[in-house]
Amino acid sequence: MPDDVIFDIMKKSDCREAALIEKDIFKKAAWSEQDFEDTLDLSYAFYVTAKRSGRLLGICGLRNLGGDGYISNVSVIANERGKGIAFGMLKYLMEYTAKVGVEAYTLEVRSKNRAARALYTKLGFEDEGIRKDFYDDPRDDAVLMWKRKGNI
Ligand SMILES: CC(C)(COP(=O)(O)OP(=O)(O)OC[C@H]1O[C@@H](n2cnc3c(N)ncnc32)[C@H](O)[C@@H]1OP(=O)(O)O)[C@@H](O)C(=O)NCCC(=O)NCCS
């Protein structure tokens, strides 16, 4: 993990760059700057950034619904992958939100997204179900993963 990468809570001033990263990675399904700004207004939403010298390298976040943290928008820019940034960023997100009452974490991931599934498994998530043909473009199943208390 590069020691010049800094994790922090996302601010409104990060939303424009966050939307650019999303657009590059998720194309039509990307969140807009407004989507990020609206989400940051929610008292139960927590978003984290990874930056080097003020430049955004990655983002992730969750919504806390009754103690379950629904993680989404996990991304790291292409030329910074494989350096432990997503792992560090998600650990930061989970440590931060554990202090505000999140007890378990869950997410959906494309079954064919090997990198992301390996990342979540390394963080202690386990496969708990499949949603058949959940994704379009290209069509794929969603794997539902959970990290419940203690399963790291
Ligand atoms: C998935 C993603 C966030 C991983 O980010 P990253 O910063 O490169 O991940 P890290 O370097 O922190 O990797 C941590 C672990 O994840 C797994 N992993 C990451 N990239 C991998 C790859 N290309 N192949 C296999 N496993 C991989 C490994 O277990 C790795 O641990 P290791 O280095 O000890 O082997 C990044 O590839 C990305 O932004 N992809 C596009 C967006 C996306 O798919 N998001 C997830 C949506 S659910």
The ligand as a MOL file (V3000), in Angstrom:
LIG
                    3D

  0  0  0     0  0            999 V3000
M  V30 BEGIN CTAB
M  V30 COUNTS 48 50 0 0 0
M  V30 BEGIN ATOM
M  V30 1 C -12.0040 -4.0290 -8.0690 0
M  V30 2 C -11.0890 -2.8310 -7.8180 0
M  V30 3 C -11.8380 -1.7850 -6.9980 0
M  V30 4 C -9.8430 -3.3270 -7.0360 0
M  V30 5 O -9.0570 -2.1980 -6.6990 0
M  V30 6 P -7.4720 -2.3220 -6.3910 0
M  V30 7 O -7.0550 -1.0780 -5.6890 0
M  V30 8 O -6.7550 -2.6770 -7.6310 0
M  V30 9 O -7.4450 -3.5700 -5.3950 0
M  V30 10 P -6.2830 -3.8870 -4.3390 0
M  V30 11 O -4.9640 -3.5670 -4.9510 0
M  V30 12 O -6.6290 -3.2350 -3.0600 0
M  V30 13 O -6.3820 -5.4730 -4.2130 0
M  V30 14 C -6.7500 -6.1210 -3.0060 0
M  V30 15 C -7.0270 -7.5800 -3.3100 0
M  V30 16 O -8.0710 -7.6920 -4.2840 0
M  V30 17 C -7.7940 -8.7900 -5.1780 0
M  V30 18 N -7.5420 -8.2820 -6.5300 0
M  V30 19 C -7.4040 -6.9930 -6.9170 0
M  V30 20 N -7.2230 -6.9210 -8.2530 0
M  V30 21 C -7.2180 -8.1880 -8.7160 0
M  V30 22 C -7.0770 -8.7620 -10.0060 0
M  V30 23 N -6.9060 -8.0000 -11.0900 0
M  V30 24 N -7.1760 -10.1100 -10.1240 0
M  V30 25 C -7.3720 -10.8870 -9.0460 0
M  V30 26 N -7.5140 -10.4040 -7.7710 0
M  V30 27 C -7.4280 -9.0720 -7.6260 0
M  V30 28 C -6.5690 -9.4710 -4.6170 0
M  V30 29 O -7.0040 -10.4220 -3.6600 0
M  V30 30 C -5.8620 -8.3290 -3.9240 0
M  V30 31 O -5.0140 -8.7560 -2.8920 0
M  V30 32 P -3.4870 -9.1720 -3.2430 0
M  V30 33 O -2.8790 -7.9570 -3.8890 0
M  V30 34 O -2.8930 -9.4890 -1.9030 0
M  V30 35 O -3.5520 -10.3160 -4.1790 0
M  V30 36 C -10.5740 -2.2160 -9.1530 0
M  V30 37 O -10.0940 -3.2370 -9.9830 0
M  V30 38 C -11.6410 -1.4270 -9.9030 0
M  V30 39 O -11.8360 -0.2240 -9.6870 0
M  V30 40 N -12.3160 -2.1200 -10.8440 0
M  V30 41 C -13.3750 -1.4730 -11.6610 0
M  V30 42 C -14.5900 -1.1450 -10.8220 0
M  V30 43 C -15.1790 -2.3670 -10.1390 0
M  V30 44 O -15.2300 -3.4450 -10.6970 0
M  V30 45 N -15.6430 -2.1610 -8.9090 0
M  V30 46 C -16.2690 -3.1730 -8.1060 0
M  V30 47 C -17.7160 -3.1800 -8.3410 0
M  V30 48 S -18.5680 -4.3580 -7.2740 0
M  V30 END ATOM
M  V30 BEGIN BOND
M  V30 1 1 1 2
M  V30 2 1 2 3
M  V30 3 1 2 4
M  V30 4 1 2 36
M  V30 5 1 4 5
M  V30 6 1 5 6
M  V30 7 2 6 7
M  V30 8 1 6 8
M  V30 9 1 6 9
M  V30 10 1 9 10
M  V30 11 2 10 11
M  V30 12 1 10 12
M  V30 13 1 10 13
M  V30 14 1 13 14
M  V30 15 1 14 15
M  V30 16 1 15 16
M  V30 17 1 15 30
M  V30 18 1 16 17
M  V30 19 1 17 18
M  V30 20 1 17 28
M  V30 21 1 18 19
M  V30 22 1 18 27
M  V30 23 2 19 20
M  V30 24 1 20 21
M  V30 25 1 21 22
M  V30 26 2 21 27
M  V30 27 1 22 23
M  V30 28 2 22 24
M  V30 29 1 24 25
M  V30 30 2 25 26
M  V30 31 1 26 27
M  V30 32 1 28 29
M  V30 33 1 28 30
M  V30 34 1 30 31
M  V30 35 1 31 32
M  V30 36 2 32 33
M  V30 37 1 32 34
M  V30 38 1 32 35
M  V30 39 1 36 37
M  V30 40 1 36 38
M  V30 41 2 38 39
M  V30 42 1 38 40
M  V30 43 1 40 41
M  V30 44 1 41 42
M  V30 45 1 42 43
M  V30 46 2 43 44
M  V30 47 1 43 45
M  V30 48 1 45 46
M  V30 49 1 46 47
M  V30 50 1 47 48
M  V30 END BOND
M  V30 END CTAB
M  END
